[in-house]
């Protein structure tokens, strides 16, 4: 039996030909800051993670930027959020 999943048309099937349905949550904005999840005041264009990084690099040292990102990622989604 082939254990790999494959796409057939618009379905994902397993080695037995069974349709596989993926279920999960979207943790958008957690590891990559997306403009629709983390809007930047006064910006009407799409804002990417790299834009945020570049602004922070102009204002802080490399160590401070890393600390900011670590703090953000540690608090955007917490263990308590997952347990709820």
C-alpha positions in Angstrom: 0.0 0.0 0.0 1.2 3.5 -0.9 1.2 5.6 2.3 1.5 8.9 0.4 -1.4 11.3 -0.2 -2.0 12.5 -3.7 -4.3 15.0 -5.4 -6.9 13.7 -7.8 -9.0 16.5 -9.3 -10.0 18.7 -6.4 -9.6 15.9 -3.8 -6.8 14.6 -1.6 -6.8 10.8 -1.3 -4.7 8.3 0.5 -3.2 5.0 -0.7 -6.5 3.2 -0.2 -8.3 5.8 -2.4 -10.1 7.3 0.5 -10.9 11.0 0.5 -8.9 12.9 3.1 -10.3 16.0 4.7 -7.9 18.4 6.5 -9.0 20.2 9.6 -7.2 22.8 11.6 -6.9 26.4 12.6 -5.2 29.3 10.9 -2.7 31.0 13.2 -2.3 33.9 10.7 -0.2 36.8 12.0 1.8 34.6 14.4 5.1 33.8 12.7 4.7 36.2 9.8 3.1 39.6 10.4 0.4 39.9 7.7 -1.1 43.3 7.0 -4.7 42.0 7.3 -4.0 40.6 10.7 -1.6 43.3 12.0 -2.6 46.5 10.3 -0.1 49.4 10.3 -1.7 52.7 11.1 -1.7 55.1 8.2 -0.7 52.5 5.6 -3.2 51.8 2.8 -1.0 49.4 0.9 -0.2 45.8 1.7 2.3 45.6 4.5 4.6 42.6 4.6 6.7 41.0 7.3 9.8 42.4 5.6 8.5 46.0 5.9 8.0 45.6 9.6 11.5 44.1 9.9 13.1 47.0 8.0 11.3 49.6 10.1 12.5 47.9 13.3 16.1 47.6 12.0 16.1 51.4 11.5 15.1 52.0 15.1 16.7 49.2 17.1 19.8 47.1 17.4 19.8 43.6 15.9 19.4 42.1 19.4 16.5 44.4 20.2 14.7 43.5 17.0 15.1 39.8 17.8 13.8 40.4 21.3 10.7 42.3 19.9 10.0 39.5 17.4 10.5 36.8 20.2 8.1 38.7 22.5 5.5 39.2 19.8 5.6 35.5 18.8 5.6 34.3 22.4 2.4 36.3 23.2 0.3 36.4 19.9 -0.7 32.7 20.4 -0.2 31.2 23.9 -0.6 27.7 25.3 -3.8 29.0 27.0 -5.2 30.0 23.6 -4.6 26.4 22.3 -6.2 24.8 25.3 -9.5 26.8 25.0 
